[in-house]
Amino acid sequence: MKRYMIAALLVALFAAGCSSGGKWKDTDVARDKDVVVRLEQQMKNGQVVDQNYRHPAEINSFTMSWLLEDLRYMAQSSIIGGSAETQIFQQREIDRLAPALSKALASADSGQRVHFTSYNRAVELLFEKQRKTQGVMFVDQNGTLHIAFAWINAVLDVDGEPKGDRASHRFDVLELRHADTEVIAPKPYMQVYQFEDGKSAPMRLAVNLEHLRASVAREIGQQTGMQYAAPSGSQQGESFRQIQQQQPRQQMQTRQPAQQVQPAPEPSPQDKKALRGEIRDQLEYLKEIYEEGLITESEYEQQRKKALEALQ
Protein backbone atom coordinates (compact mmCIF):
# COMPACT_ATOMS: atom_id res chain seq x y z
CA MET A 1 0.00 0.00 0.00
CA LYS A 2 2.82 2.37 0.91
CA ARG A 3 4.49 1.69 -2.43
CA TYR A 4 1.40 2.84 -4.28
CA MET A 5 1.15 5.97 -2.15
CA ILE A 6 4.80 6.83 -2.75
CA ALA A 7 4.43 6.22 -6.50
CA ALA A 8 1.32 8.42 -6.65
CA LEU A 9 3.12 11.16 -4.73
CA LEU A 10 6.08 11.06 -7.13
CA VAL A 11 3.78 11.32 -10.15
CA ALA A 12 1.97 14.29 -8.63
CA LEU A 13 5.24 16.06 -7.83
CA PHE A 14 6.55 15.41 -11.34
CA ALA A 15 3.37 16.79 -12.93
CA ALA A 16 3.48 19.87 -10.72
CA GLY A 17 7.10 20.47 -11.62
CA CYS A 18 6.35 20.24 -15.35
CA SER A 19 3.34 22.53 -15.22
CA SER A 20 5.04 25.20 -13.09
CA GLY A 21 7.23 26.20 -16.03
CA GLY A 22 4.56 26.57 -18.70
CA LYS A 23 1.16 27.56 -17.33
CA TRP A 24 -0.92 30.19 -19.07
CA LYS A 25 -3.32 32.61 -17.43
CA ASP A 26 -6.25 33.67 -19.61
CA THR A 27 -8.54 36.71 -19.56
CA ASP A 28 -11.55 36.75 -21.89
CA VAL A 29 -12.14 39.78 -24.11
CA ALA A 30 -14.96 38.33 -26.24
CA ARG A 31 -16.66 34.94 -26.09
CA ASP A 32 -19.67 33.39 -27.78
CA LYS A 33 -20.42 30.27 -29.81
CA ASP A 34 -18.66 31.63 -32.92
CA VAL A 35 -15.66 33.56 -31.63
CA VAL A 36 -13.34 33.57 -28.62
CA VAL A 37 -10.74 36.29 -28.09
CA ARG A 38 -8.69 36.36 -24.92
CA LEU A 39 -5.47 37.71 -23.46
CA GLU A 40 -3.02 35.05 -22.33
CA GLN A 41 0.17 35.36 -20.32
CA GLN A 42 2.74 32.74 -19.43
CA MET A 43 3.28 31.96 -15.76
CA LYS A 44 6.41 30.47 -14.21
CA ASN A 45 6.74 29.69 -10.53
CA GLY A 46 3.68 31.83 -9.89
CA GLN A 47 5.14 34.86 -11.67
CA VAL A 48 4.21 36.44 -15.02
CA VAL A 49 6.87 35.97 -17.71
CA ASP A 50 7.36 39.36 -19.40
CA GLN A 51 7.52 38.79 -23.18
CA ASN A 52 8.59 42.38 -23.91
CA TYR A 53 5.72 42.91 -26.34
CA ARG A 54 5.03 46.44 -27.53
CA HIS A 55 1.64 46.57 -25.84
CA PRO A 56 -0.82 48.15 -25.59
CA ALA A 57 -1.01 48.50 -29.39
CA GLU A 58 -3.50 50.75 -31.16
CA ILE A 59 -4.95 49.20 -34.33
CA ASN A 60 -8.48 50.44 -34.93
CA SER A 61 -11.18 47.98 -35.97
CA PHE A 62 -11.40 49.42 -39.51
CA THR A 63 -7.69 48.80 -40.16
CA MET A 64 -7.94 45.39 -38.50
CA SER A 65 -10.88 44.49 -40.77
CA TRP A 66 -8.83 45.51 -43.80
CA LEU A 67 -5.95 43.29 -42.65
CA LEU A 68 -8.17 40.27 -41.94
CA GLU A 69 -9.74 40.60 -45.39
CA ASP A 70 -6.28 40.49 -47.01
CA LEU A 71 -5.13 37.29 -45.26
CA ARG A 72 -4.74 34.29 -47.58
CA TYR A 73 -3.57 30.68 -47.41
CA MET A 74 -3.09 27.74 -49.74
CA ALA A 75 -6.02 25.43 -49.12
CA GLN A 76 -6.28 21.83 -50.24
CA SER A 77 -8.85 21.56 -53.01
CA SER A 78 -11.34 18.77 -53.55
CA ILE A 79 -9.17 17.47 -56.40
CA ILE A 80 -6.44 15.17 -55.10
CA GLY A 81 -3.08 16.91 -55.10
CA GLY A 82 -4.55 20.32 -55.89
CA SER A 83 -4.48 23.52 -53.86
CA ALA A 84 -5.84 26.99 -54.25
CA GLU A 85 -5.27 30.46 -52.80
CA THR A 86 -8.14 31.08 -50.41
CA GLN A 87 -9.24 33.87 -48.10
CA ILE A 88 -8.73 32.83 -44.48
CA PHE A 89 -11.73 34.56 -42.91
CA GLN A 90 -15.28 34.87 -44.17
CA GLN A 91 -16.87 38.31 -44.01
CA ARG A 92 -19.08 37.43 -41.05
CA GLU A 93 -15.99 36.23 -39.18
CA ILE A 94 -14.21 39.51 -39.92
CA ASP A 95 -17.15 41.49 -38.59
CA ARG A 96 -16.98 39.55 -35.31
CA LEU A 97 -13.21 39.35 -34.93
CA ALA A 98 -11.97 42.81 -35.93
CA PRO A 99 -13.42 44.84 -33.01
CA ALA A 100 -12.54 42.14 -30.49
CA LEU A 101 -8.91 41.89 -31.68
CA SER A 102 -8.54 45.69 -31.68
CA LYS A 103 -9.89 45.87 -28.14
CA ALA A 104 -7.63 43.05 -26.96
CA LEU A 105 -4.43 44.59 -28.37
CA ALA A 106 -5.37 47.98 -26.91
CA SER A 107 -5.77 46.49 -23.42
CA ALA A 108 -2.83 44.04 -23.46
CA ASP A 109 0.39 44.63 -21.53
CA SER A 110 3.97 43.63 -22.36
CA GLY A 111 3.44 40.11 -21.05
CA GLN A 112 0.12 39.36 -22.75
CA ARG A 113 -0.51 38.12 -26.27
CA VAL A 114 -3.91 37.83 -27.99
CA HIS A 115 -5.35 34.36 -28.55
CA PHE A 116 -8.26 34.02 -30.99
CA THR A 117 -10.57 31.25 -32.17
CA SER A 118 -13.17 31.68 -34.92
CA TYR A 119 -15.74 29.14 -36.11
CA ASN A 120 -17.53 28.99 -39.45
CA ARG A 121 -19.47 26.50 -41.53
CA ALA A 122 -18.80 25.57 -45.15
CA VAL A 123 -20.10 23.02 -47.64
CA GLU A 124 -17.53 20.35 -48.48
CA LEU A 125 -18.43 17.41 -50.71
CA LEU A 126 -22.14 18.24 -50.44
CA PHE A 127 -22.09 18.26 -46.62
CA GLU A 128 -21.91 21.29 -44.36
CA LYS A 129 -19.02 21.02 -41.92
CA GLN A 130 -17.93 23.18 -39.02
CA ARG A 131 -14.43 24.60 -39.28
CA LYS A 132 -12.09 26.35 -36.86
CA THR A 133 -9.37 28.96 -37.30
CA GLN A 134 -7.16 29.56 -34.27
CA GLY A 135 -3.97 31.46 -33.50
CA VAL A 136 -2.22 34.23 -31.61
CA MET A 137 -1.09 37.76 -32.38
CA PHE A 138 1.21 40.29 -30.75
CA VAL A 139 3.29 43.36 -31.60
CA ASP A 140 7.05 43.13 -31.07
CA GLN A 141 9.37 45.96 -30.01
CA ASN A 142 10.03 46.88 -33.66
CA GLY A 143 6.32 47.61 -34.17
CA THR A 144 5.75 44.48 -36.29
CA LEU A 145 2.47 42.63 -35.82
CA HIS A 146 2.92 38.85 -35.70
CA ILE A 147 0.02 36.52 -36.57
CA ALA A 148 0.72 32.84 -35.92
CA PHE A 149 -1.97 30.29 -36.77
CA ALA A 150 -2.39 26.91 -35.14
CA TRP A 151 -5.29 25.96 -37.44
CA ILE A 152 -6.79 27.54 -40.55
CA ASN A 153 -10.32 26.45 -41.46
CA ALA A 154 -9.66 23.01 -39.98
CA VAL A 155 -12.64 20.67 -40.23
CA LEU A 156 -13.83 19.60 -36.78
CA ASP A 157 -14.37 15.98 -35.82
CA VAL A 158 -17.29 14.67 -33.79
CA ASP A 159 -15.41 15.58 -30.58
CA GLY A 160 -15.20 19.22 -31.63
CA GLU A 161 -11.46 19.13 -32.37
CA PRO A 162 -9.65 19.35 -35.74
CA LYS A 163 -8.96 16.11 -37.54
CA GLY A 164 -5.42 14.75 -37.79
CA ASP A 165 -2.55 13.61 -35.60
CA ARG A 166 -1.48 17.14 -34.68
CA ALA A 167 -4.73 17.69 -32.78
CA SER A 168 -3.70 15.13 -30.17
CA HIS A 169 -0.40 16.84 -29.31
CA ARG A 170 0.28 20.08 -27.49
CA PHE A 171 2.58 22.42 -29.39
CA ASP A 172 3.88 25.97 -29.25
CA VAL A 173 2.21 27.81 -32.12
CA LEU A 174 5.23 30.11 -32.50
CA GLU A 175 7.49 27.13 -33.15
CA LEU A 176 5.22 25.36 -35.64
CA ARG A 177 7.34 24.22 -38.61
CA HIS A 178 5.08 21.70 -40.38
CA ALA A 179 1.41 22.06 -41.31
CA ASP A 180 -1.10 20.83 -43.87
CA THR A 181 -1.83 24.41 -44.94
CA GLU A 182 0.48 27.37 -45.54
CA VAL A 183 -0.13 31.11 -45.31
CA ILE A 184 0.93 33.38 -48.15
CA ALA A 185 1.74 37.09 -48.23
CA PRO A 186 -0.20 38.68 -51.11
CA LYS A 187 0.33 42.28 -49.97
CA PRO A 188 3.60 44.28 -49.79
CA TYR A 189 3.03 45.19 -46.14
CA MET A 190 3.22 41.55 -44.99
CA GLN A 191 5.66 38.68 -45.29
CA VAL A 192 5.88 35.04 -44.23
CA TYR A 193 7.89 34.83 -41.00
CA GLN A 194 11.34 33.25 -41.14
CA PHE A 195 13.06 31.42 -38.30
CA GLU A 196 16.66 32.18 -37.34
CA ASP A 197 17.86 29.27 -39.46
CA GLY A 198 16.32 30.91 -42.55
CA LYS A 199 13.42 28.48 -42.94
CA SER A 200 9.94 29.88 -43.43
CA ALA A 201 7.18 29.30 -40.90
CA PRO A 202 4.20 27.72 -42.68
CA MET A 203 1.53 29.40 -40.55
CA ARG A 204 3.01 32.71 -39.39
CA LEU A 205 3.00 36.21 -40.87
CA ALA A 206 4.80 39.42 -39.99
CA VAL A 207 2.93 42.66 -40.73
CA ASN A 208 4.56 46.10 -40.98
CA LEU A 209 1.92 48.25 -39.30
CA GLU A 210 3.13 51.58 -40.72
CA HIS A 211 2.96 50.21 -44.25
CA LEU A 212 -0.42 48.63 -43.55
CA ARG A 213 -1.87 51.99 -42.49
CA ALA A 214 -0.28 53.73 -45.49
CA SER A 215 -1.69 51.08 -47.84
CA VAL A 216 -5.17 51.47 -46.37
CA ALA A 217 -5.01 55.25 -46.70
CA ARG A 218 -3.73 55.02 -50.26
CA GLU A 219 -6.54 52.76 -51.41
CA ILE A 220 -9.11 54.94 -49.71
CA GLY A 221 -7.57 57.95 -51.41
CA GLN A 222 -8.00 56.30 -54.78
CA GLN A 223 -11.66 55.67 -54.01
CA THR A 224 -12.50 59.08 -52.54
CA GLY A 225 -10.03 61.39 -54.28
CA MET A 226 -8.48 62.45 -50.96
CA GLN A 227 -4.70 62.46 -50.60
CA TYR A 228 -3.23 60.47 -47.75
CA ALA A 229 -0.50 61.50 -45.32
CA ALA A 230 2.02 58.68 -44.77
CA PRO A 231 2.98 58.02 -41.12
CA SER A 232 5.86 60.26 -40.12
CA GLY A 233 9.26 58.69 -39.61
CA SER A 234 8.43 55.51 -41.49
CA GLN A 235 11.52 53.77 -42.84
CA GLN A 236 11.76 50.86 -45.21
CA GLY A 237 12.89 47.76 -43.27
CA GLU A 238 15.22 45.27 -44.95
CA SER A 239 12.68 42.49 -44.51
CA PHE A 240 9.84 44.35 -46.22
CA ARG A 241 9.37 45.24 -49.86
CA GLN A 242 8.75 48.79 -51.03
CA ILE A 243 5.05 49.54 -51.20
CA GLN A 244 4.12 49.87 -54.86
CA GLN A 245 1.25 51.74 -56.46
CA GLN A 246 -1.94 49.99 -55.31
CA GLN A 247 -4.81 49.18 -57.63
CA PRO A 248 -8.29 50.11 -56.38
CA ARG A 249 -10.28 47.28 -54.91
CA GLN A 250 -12.96 45.78 -57.13
CA GLN A 251 -15.63 47.11 -54.82
CA MET A 252 -15.91 48.84 -51.48
CA GLN A 253 -17.49 46.62 -48.83
CA THR A 254 -20.45 47.90 -46.87
CA ARG A 255 -18.29 47.87 -43.73
CA GLN A 256 -15.97 50.45 -45.31
CA PRO A 257 -16.44 54.20 -44.93
CA ALA A 258 -19.07 56.09 -46.86
CA GLN A 259 -17.98 57.79 -50.06
CA GLN A 260 -17.76 61.56 -50.36
CA VAL A 261 -21.17 63.11 -49.96
CA GLN A 262 -21.88 65.80 -52.50
CA PRO A 263 -24.30 68.59 -51.61
CA ALA A 264 -27.80 67.25 -52.14
CA PRO A 265 -30.42 69.65 -53.47
CA GLU A 266 -33.43 69.65 -51.16
CA PRO A 267 -33.65 65.96 -50.16
CA SER A 268 -37.15 64.61 -49.76
CA PRO A 269 -38.40 64.11 -46.17
CA GLN A 270 -38.22 60.32 -46.40
CA ASP A 271 -34.56 60.51 -47.43
CA LYS A 272 -33.41 62.94 -44.74
CA LYS A 273 -33.09 60.32 -41.99
CA ALA A 274 -30.96 58.04 -44.17
CA LEU A 275 -28.88 61.00 -45.34
CA ARG A 276 -28.15 62.10 -41.77
CA GLY A 277 -26.98 58.59 -40.87
CA GLU A 278 -24.69 58.45 -43.90
CA ILE A 279 -23.15 61.83 -43.14
CA ARG A 280 -22.65 60.94 -39.49
CA ASP A 281 -20.73 57.81 -40.53
CA GLN A 282 -18.55 59.86 -42.86
CA LEU A 283 -17.82 62.51 -40.22
CA GLU A 284 -16.83 59.88 -37.68
CA TYR A 285 -14.53 58.20 -40.18
CA LEU A 286 -12.94 61.50 -41.25
CA LYS A 287 -12.21 62.34 -37.62
CA GLU A 288 -10.68 58.90 -37.07
CA ILE A 289 -8.23 59.01 -39.99
CA TYR A 290 -7.37 62.66 -39.22
CA GLU A 291 -6.46 61.82 -35.61
CA GLU A 292 -4.26 59.00 -36.90
CA GLY A 293 -2.42 61.43 -39.17
CA LEU A 294 -3.56 59.83 -42.41
CA ILE A 295 -4.97 63.09 -43.83
CA THR A 296 -3.95 66.70 -43.22
CA GLU A 297 -5.94 69.20 -41.22
CA SER A 298 -6.90 71.18 -44.33
CA GLU A 299 -8.15 68.01 -46.06
CA TYR A 300 -10.12 67.09 -42.96
CA GLU A 301 -11.78 70.51 -42.76
CA GLN A 302 -12.51 70.55 -46.50
CA GLN A 303 -14.21 67.15 -46.50
CA ARG A 304 -16.03 67.91 -43.24
CA LYS A 305 -17.41 71.12 -44.74
CA LYS A 306 -18.65 69.30 -47.83
CA ALA A 307 -20.38 66.69 -45.70
CA LEU A 308 -22.12 69.30 -43.56
CA GLU A 309 -23.28 71.25 -46.60
CA ALA A 310 -25.35 68.23 -47.59
CA LEU A 311 -27.51 68.78 -44.51
CA GLN A 312 -28.51 72.29 -45.52
C-alpha positions in Angstrom: 0.0 0.0 0.0 2.8 2.4 0.9 4.5 1.7 -2.4 1.4 2.8 -4.3 1.1 6.0 -2.2 4.8 6.8 -2.8 4.4 6.2 -6.5 1.3 8.4 -6.6 3.1 11.2 -4.7 6.1 11.1 -7.1 3.8 11.3 -10.1 2.0 14.3 -8.6 5.2 16.1 -7.8 6.6 15.4 -11.3 3.4 16.8 -12.9 3.5 19.9 -10.7 7.1 20.5 -11.6 6.3 20.2 -15.3 3.3 22.5 -15.2 5.0 25.2 -13.1 7.2 26.2 -16.0 4.6 26.6 -18.7 1.2 27.6 -17.3 -0.9 30.2 -19.1 -3.3 32.6 -17.4 -6.2 33.7 -19.6 -8.5 36.7 -19.6 -11.6 36.7 -21.9 -12.1 39.8 -24.1 -15.0 38.3 -26.2 -16.7 34.9 -26.1 -19.7 33.4 -27.8 -20.4 30.3 -29.8 -18.7 31.6 -32.9 -15.7 33.6 -31.6 -13.3 33.6 -28.6 -10.7 36.3 -28.1 -8.7 36.4 -24.9 -5.5 37.7 -23.5 -3.0 35.1 -22.3 0.2 35.4 -20.3 2.7 32.7 -19.4 3.3 32.0 -15.8 6.4 30.5 -14.2 6.7 29.7 -10.5 3.7 31.8 -9.9 5.1 34.9 -11.7 4.2 36.4 -15.0 6.9 36.0 -17.7 7.4 39.4 -19.4 7.5 38.8 -23.2 8.6 42.4 -23.9 5.7 42.9 -26.3 5.0 46.4 -27.5 1.6 46.6 -25.8 -0.8 48.2 -25.6 -1.0 48.5 -29.4 -3.5 50.8 -31.2 -4.9 49.2 -34.3 -8.5 50.4 -34.9 -11.2 48.0 -36.0 -11.4 49.4 -39.5 -7.7 48.8 -40.2 -7.9 45.4 -38.5 -10.9 44.5 -40.8 -8.8 45.5 -43.8 -5.9 43.3 -42.7 -8.2 40.3 -41.9 -9.7 40.6 -45.4 -6.3 40.5 -47.0 -5.1 37.3 -45.3 -4.7 34.3 -47.6 -3.6 30.7 -47.4 -3.1 27.7 -49.7 -6.0 25.4 -49.1 -6.3 21.8 -50.2 -8.9 21.6 -53.0 -11.3 18.8 -53.6 -9.2 17.5 -56.4 -6.4 15.2 -55.1 -3.1 16.9 -55.1 -4.6 20.3 -55.9 -4.5 23.5 -53.9 -5.8 27.0 -54.3 -5.3 30.5 -52.8 -8.1 31.1 -50.4 -9.2 33.9 -48.1 -8.7 32.8 -44.5 -11.7 34.6 -42.9 -15.3 34.9 -44.2 -16.9 38.3 -44.0 -19.1 37.4 -41.0 -16.0 36.2 -39.2 -14.2 39.5 -39.9 -17.2 41.5 -38.6 -17.0 39.6 -35.3 -13.2 39.3 -34.9 -12.0 42.8 -35.9 -13.4 44.8 -33.0 -12.5 42.1 -30.5 -8.9 41.9 -31.7 -8.5 45.7 -31.7 -9.9 45.9 -28.1 -7.6 43.0 -27.0 -4.4 44.6 -28.4 -5.4 48.0 -26.9 -5.8 46.5 -23.4 -2.8 44.0 -23.5 0.4 44.6 -21.5 4.0 43.6 -22.4 3.4 40.1 -21.1 0.1 39.4 -22.8 -0.5 38.1 -26.3 -3.9 37.8 -28.0 -5.3 34.4 -28.5 -8.3 34.0 -31.0 -10.6 31.2 -32.2 -13.2 31.7 -34.9 -15.7 29.1 -36.1 -17.5 29.0 -39.4 -19.5 26.5 -41.5 -18.8 25.6 -45.2 -20.1 23.0 -47.6 -17.5 20.3 -48.5 -18.4 17.4 -50.7 -22.1 18.2 -50.4 -22.1 18.3 -46.6 -21.9 21.3 -44.4 -19.0 21.0 -41.9 -17.9 23.2 -39.0 -14.4 24.6 -39.3 -12.1 26.3 -36.9 -9.4 29.0 -37.3 -7.2 29.6 -34.3 -4.0 31.5 -33.5 -2.2 34.2 -31.6 -1.1 37.8 -32.4 1.2 40.3 -30.7 3.3 43.4 -31.6 7.0 43.1 -31.1 9.4 46.0 -30.0 10.0 46.9 -33.7 6.3 47.6 -34.2 5.8 44.5 -36.3 2.5 42.6 -35.8 2.9 38.9 -35.7 0.0 36.5 -36.6 0.7 32.8 -35.9 -2.0 30.3 -36.8 -2.4 26.9 -35.1 -5.3 26.0 -37.4 -6.8 27.5 -40.5 -10.3 26.5 -41.5 -9.7 23.0 -40.0 -12.6 20.7 -40.2 -13.8 19.6 -36.8 -14.4 16.0 -35.8 -17.3 14.7 -33.8 -15.4 15.6 -30.6 -15.2 19.2 -31.6 -11.5 19.1 -32.4 -9.6 19.4 -35.7 -9.0 16.1 -37.5 -5.4 14.8 -37.8 -2.6 13.6 -35.6 -1.5 17.1 -34.7 -4.7 17.7 -32.8 -3.7 15.1 -30.2 -0.4 16.8 -29.3 0.3 20.1 -27.5 2.6 22.4 -29.4 3.9 26.0 -29.2 2.2 27.8 -32.1 5.2 30.1 -32.5 7.5 27.1 -33.1 5.2 25.4 -35.6 7.3 24.2 -38.6 5.1 21.7 -40.4 1.4 22.1 -41.3 -1.1 20.8 -43.9 -1.8 24.4 -44.9 0.5 27.4 -45.5 -0.1 31.1 -45.3 0.9 33.4 -48.2 1.7 37.1 -48.2 -0.2 38.7 -51.1 0.3 42.3 -50.0 3.6 44.3 -49.8 3.0 45.2 -46.1 3.2 41.6 -45.0 5.7 38.7 -45.3 5.9 35.0 -44.2 7.9 34.8 -41.0 11.3 33.3 -41.1 13.1 31.4 -38.3 16.7 32.2 -37.3 17.9 29.3 -39.5 16.3 30.9 -42.6 13.4 28.5 -42.9 9.9 29.9 -43.4 7.2 29.3 -40.9 4.2 27.7 -42.7 1.5 29.4 -40.5 3.0 32.7 -39.4 3.0 36.2 -40.9 4.8 39.4 -40.0 2.9 42.7 -40.7 4.6 46.1 -41.0 1.9 48.3 -39.3 3.1 51.6 -40.7 3.0 50.2 -44.2 -0.4 48.6 -43.5 -1.9 52.0 -42.5 -0.3 53.7 -45.5 -1.7 51.1 -47.8 -5.2 51.5 -46.4 -5.0 55.3 -46.7 -3.7 55.0 -50.3 -6.5 52.8 -51.4 -9.1 54.9 -49.7 -7.6 57.9 -51.4 -8.0 56.3 -54.8 -11.7 55.7 -54.0 -12.5 59.1 -52.5 -10.0 61.4 -54.3 -8.5 62.4 -51.0 -4.7 62.5 -50.6 -3.2 60.5 -47.7 -0.5 61.5 -45.3 2.0 58.7 -44.8 3.0 58.0 -41.1 5.9 60.3 -40.1 9.3 58.7 -39.6 8.4 55.5 -41.5 11.5 53.8 -42.8 11.8 50.9 -45.2 12.9 47.8 -43.3 15.2 45.3 -45.0 12.7 42.5 -44.5 9.8 44.4 -46.2 9.4 45.2 -49.9 8.7 48.8 -51.0 5.1 49.5 -51.2 4.1 49.9 -54.9 1.2 51.7 -56.5 -1.9 50.0 -55.3 -4.8 49.2 -57.6 -8.3 50.1 -56.4 -10.3 47.3 -54.9 -13.0 45.8 -57.1 -15.6 47.1 -54.8 -15.9 48.8 -51.5 -17.5 46.6 -48.8 -20.5 47.9 -46.9 -18.3 47.9 -43.7 -16.0 50.5 -45.3 -16.4 54.2 -44.9 -19.1 56.1 -46.9 -18.0 57.8 -50.1 -17.8 61.6 -50.4 -21.2 63.1 -50.0 -21.9 65.8 -52.5 -24.3 68.6 -51.6 -27.8 67.2 -52.1 -30.4 69.7 -53.5 -33.4 69.6 -51.2 -33.6 66.0 -50.2 -37.1 64.6 -49.8 -38.4 64.1 -46.2 -38.2 60.3 -46.4 -34.6 60.5 -47.4 -33.4 62.9 -44.7 -33.1 60.3 -42.0 -31.0 58.0 -44.2 -28.9 61.0 -45.3 -28.1 62.1 -41.8 -27.0 58.6 -40.9 -24.7 58.4 -43.9 -23.2 61.8 -43.1 -22.7 60.9 -39.5 -20.7 57.8 -40.5 -18.5 59.9 -42.9 -17.8 62.5 -40.2 -16.8 59.9 -37.7 -14.5 58.2 -40.2 -12.9 61.5 -41.3 -12.2 62.3 -37.6 -10.7 58.9 -37.1 -8.2 59.0 -40.0 -7.4 62.7 -39.2 -6.5 61.8 -35.6 -4.3 59.0 -36.9 -2.4 61.4 -39.2 -3.6 59.8 -42.4 -5.0 63.1 -43.8 -3.9 66.7 -43.2 -5.9 69.2 -41.2 -6.9 71.2 -44.3 -8.1 68.0 -46.1 -10.1 67.1 -43.0 -11.8 70.5 -42.8 -12.5 70.6 -46.5 -14.2 67.1 -46.5 -16.0 67.9 -43.2 -17.4 71.1 -44.7 -18.6 69.3 -47.8 -20.4 66.7 -45.7 -22.1 69.3 -43.6 -23.3 71.3 -46.6 -25.4 68.2 -47.6 -27.5 68.8 -44.5 -28.5 72.3 -45.5 
